[in-house]
Amino acid sequence: MGEAQEVQLQVMGKEAKEASPPRHENETNQPTIPQKRKRNSKWWLLMAIYSFLLLAGQSVAVLLGRLYFEKGGNSSWMGALVQPAGFPILLPFYLSQPKSPSTSNFETNLPSNLVLASIYISSGLFLAIVSILHSLGLKYLPVSTYSLVCASQLGFNALFSFFLNSLKLTPFIINSLVLLTISSILLVFQDDSAESKQVYRRKYALGFICTVGASAGYGLLLSLTQFAFKKVLKQETFKVVLDMTIYPSLACTIAVLVGLFASGEWKGLGKEMEGFKLGEVSYCMTLIWTAISWQLFSIGCVGLIFEVSSVFSNVISTFGLPVVPVLAVLCFGDKMDVIKAIAMVLAIWGFLSYVYQHYLDDCKLKKQNSNAAATEILITG
């Protein structure tokens, strides 16, 4: 009798074990694509920090970059170098990140080192091209005009995200794209040669073309970064954000250094520092703080892409649009004429149109979630 009960218990235990898979197997077979985070207080605090880093870093970096050229700096490659070269300040944060526990099945779903290296190197080389274009634009354009033209990157980003990240082009988004395009086109007719002593018509045109090209390139880079997070990296850690900031910056720094030495501009940096109007110490501090500001901007930008999307990151960047032109008027005496004022109003209008579309999407998502929760309660009840 006891033996029969023991055999019966063994059979029941075996059946229960087969019916429910092992916990370890169930966990390791879960998809590695990161899910949307809950928008709790911690998430909103993180969004505020990323947004502050982006806006503060962008404003300070642009103003200091223009200050470098305004007070005697003349090297376009040096102006490009300070954009990625501040990445070593992020190394302490990177090295302090805890290693995530790994399992064999999880590791097989991660990209190989070759794939990661190709992503970081290609992003860095592309960023080097964008950096030199931005440097030329900031060199030949007044900072207020430069900032207004950079607003067009939101339109380019939305366009590329439509093809790469399945962004829906709603009427409000299309309206935003049209307004930002018109805002940039208006500045073609702006002749700033009279208000900025060393900016001639030809250099103004070159600066404008380079800035538009940089905006298009950066918009594409942001869309590709979001695509990499979603389709390739598939992890949800702050270390991934640092990876996509530090390694491309390293590759970009090497590429720009090659350009600096190949062009021969490095030979004149000593004289440039001696002739800097604010002094040699101010020359070094201007470059150092410009590099630090760009890295703070990069952390904020990549963090927002990781948490939300590349377009949202660009929207926050465009939100700082009115700040730089106003500060440029105060710091560098840039003239805010009618064309610039109209361009700024159109750019802000385009930004608000895009934000309103995000508001509508969020309301729609909340309504769908509440309906789904109500349906689940009715079914379970």
Secondary structure, 3 states (H helix, E strand, C coil): CHHHHHHHHHHHHHHHHHHCCCHHHHHHCCCCCCCCCCCCHHHHHHHHHHHHHHHHHHHHHHHHHHHHHHCCCCCHHHHHHCCCCCHHHHHHHHHCCCCCCCCHHHHHHCCCHHHHHHHHHHHHHHHHHHHHHHHHHHHHCCHHHHHHHHCCHHHHHHHHHHHHCCCCCCHHHHHHHHHHHHHHHHHHHCCCCCCCCCCCHHHHHHHHHHHHHHHHHHHHHHHHHHHHHHHHHCCCCHHHHHHHHHHHHHHHHHHHHHHHHHHCHHHHHHHHHHCCCCCHHHHHHHHHHHHHHHHHHHHHHHHHHHHCCHHHHHHHHHHCCCHHHHHHHHHHCCCCCHHHHHHHHHHHHHHHHHHHHHHHHHHHHHHHHHHHHHHHHHHHC
